């Protein structure tokens, strides 16, 4: 099963780009948790989103975990 999930017919360059994009998403999400005032709730407050303390945690959770979907794109 693991072999099937990790195998792909995509060129090596495509796989490399997908991995790099996934790592960027991961590290950007982590930074938003480490510096929430500058990158999360503070930014939401500046652009006028209501309840920035709540919505920023929800959005940041999605952004931090979207790197998990990159391996799924390798299957396609």
MODELLER restraints for C-alpha pairs under 7 A, 6 or more apart:
rsr = mdl.restraints
at = mdl.atoms
rsr.add(forms.Gaussian(group=physical.xy_distance, feature=features.Distance(at['CA:5:A'], at['CA:75:A']), mean=6.23, stdev=0.5))
rsr.add(forms.Gaussian(group=physical.xy_distance, feature=features.Distance(at['CA:8:A'], at['CA:74:A']), mean=6.29, stdev=0.5))
rsr.add(forms.Gaussian(group=physical.xy_distance, feature=features.Distance(at['CA:8:A'], at['CA:75:A']), mean=6.36, stdev=0.5))
rsr.add(forms.Gaussian(group=physical.xy_distance, feature=features.Distance(at['CA:18:A'], at['CA:70:A']), mean=6.55, stdev=0.5))
rsr.add(forms.Gaussian(group=physical.xy_distance, feature=features.Distance(at['CA:22:A'], at['CA:67:A']), mean=4.67, stdev=0.5))
rsr.add(forms.Gaussian(group=physical.xy_distance, feature=features.Distance(at['CA:22:A'], at['CA:70:A']), mean=5.92, stdev=0.5))
rsr.add(forms.Gaussian(group=physical.xy_distance, feature=features.Distance(at['CA:23:A'], at['CA:67:A']), mean=6.82, stdev=0.5))
rsr.add(forms.Gaussian(group=physical.xy_distance, feature=features.Distance(at['CA:25:A'], at['CA:63:A']), mean=6.79, stdev=0.5))
rsr.add(forms.Gaussian(group=physical.xy_distance, feature=features.Distance(at['CA:25:A'], at['CA:64:A']), mean=6.65, stdev=0.5))
rsr.add(forms.Gaussian(group=physical.xy_distance, feature=features.Distance(at['CA:25:A'], at['CA:66:A']), mean=6.94, stdev=0.5))
rsr.add(forms.Gaussian(group=physical.xy_distance, feature=features.Distance(at['CA:25:A'], at['CA:67:A']), mean=5.91, stdev=0.5))
rsr.add(forms.Gaussian(group=physical.xy_distance, feature=features.Distance(at['CA:26:A'], at['CA:64:A']), mean=5.31, stdev=0.5))
rsr.add(forms.Gaussian(group=physical.xy_distance, feature=features.Distance(at['CA:26:A'], at['CA:65:A']), mean=6.90, stdev=0.5))
rsr.add(forms.Gaussian(group=physical.xy_distance, feature=features.Distance(at['CA:26:A'], at['CA:67:A']), mean=5.61, stdev=0.5))
rsr.add(forms.Gaussian(group=physical.xy_distance, feature=features.Distance(at['CA:29:A'], at['CA:60:A']), mean=6.10, stdev=0.5))
rsr.add(forms.Gaussian(group=physical.xy_distance, feature=features.Distance(at['CA:29:A'], at['CA:63:A']), mean=5.41, stdev=0.5))
rsr.add(forms.Gaussian(group=physical.xy_distance, feature=features.Distance(at['CA:29:A'], at['CA:64:A']), mean=3.90, stdev=0.5))
rsr.add(forms.Gaussian(group=physical.xy_distance, feature=features.Distance(at['CA:30:A'], at['CA:64:A']), mean=6.14, stdev=0.5))
rsr.add(forms.Gaussian(group=physical.xy_distance, feature=features.Distance(at['CA:32:A'], at['CA:39:A']), mean=5.30, stdev=0.5))
rsr.add(forms.Gaussian(group=physical.xy_distance, feature=features.Distance(at['CA:32:A'], at['CA:40:A']), mean=5.71, stdev=0.5))
rsr.add(forms.Gaussian(group=physical.xy_distance, feature=features.Distance(at['CA:32:A'], at['CA:60:A']), mean=6.65, stdev=0.5))
rsr.add(forms.Gaussian(group=physical.xy_distance, feature=features.Distance(at['CA:40:A'], at['CA:56:A']), mean=5.50, stdev=0.5))
rsr.add(forms.Gaussian(group=physical.xy_distance, feature=features.Distance(at['CA:41:A'], at['CA:52:A']), mean=5.08, stdev=0.5))
rsr.add(forms.Gaussian(group=physical.xy_distance, feature=features.Distance(at['CA:41:A'], at['CA:53:A']), mean=5.37, stdev=0.5))
rsr.add(forms.Gaussian(group=physical.xy_distance, feature=features.Distance(at['CA:41:A'], at['CA:56:A']), mean=5.38, stdev=0.5))
rsr.add(forms.Gaussian(group=physical.xy_distance, feature=features.Distance(at['CA:44:A'], at['CA:52:A']), mean=5.41, stdev=0.5))
rsr.add(forms.Gaussian(group=physical.xy_distance, feature=features.Distance(at['CA:44:A'], at['CA:56:A']), mean=6.87, stdev=0.5))
rsr.add(forms.Gaussian(group=physical.xy_distance, feature=features.Distance(at['CA:45:A'], at['CA:52:A']), mean=5.83, stdev=0.5))
